[in-house]
């Protein structure tokens, strides 16, 4: 194959891979862009198709293994807390029974109605029960039931009577 044509093909490949990286912004195909650019240079010197493919894959993998961890630490995206994060740790009230298996559950916390899931799939939290918000998962609150002071005292009394 003509070295100029091979060079042009690898530059087109690099351009396509660059557009894919630009669309995804995940630092995945950028390493293959670098590999295609190195291979384009090798193609200019008249390397065979097999050598070009080998250079492409080897340089891409080397760039991926060496440069990705370095760039990941330099380009770490800082998580920006939102006002919704304030609800974590707050207490609320179950307005619709929280049952992960049935995919149901709503709670009121911080004056707002939220979709809710229990911390455990086997846990069921009935309507009217008080909860504590443990975390936010997407647009759902992960909650656990809390016992009222009277319930705690009653349970402690039953434990003492059983002993």
Buried (B, 14 or more C-beta within 10 A) or exposed (E): EEEEEBBEBBBEBBEBBBEBBEEEEEBEBBBBBBBBBBBBEBBEEEBEEEBBEBBBEEBBEBBBEEBBEEEEEEEEEEEEEEEEEEBBEEBBEBBBBBBBEEEBBBBBBBEEEBBBBBBEEEBBBEBEBBBBBBEBEEEBBBBBBBEEEEEEEEEEEEEEEEE
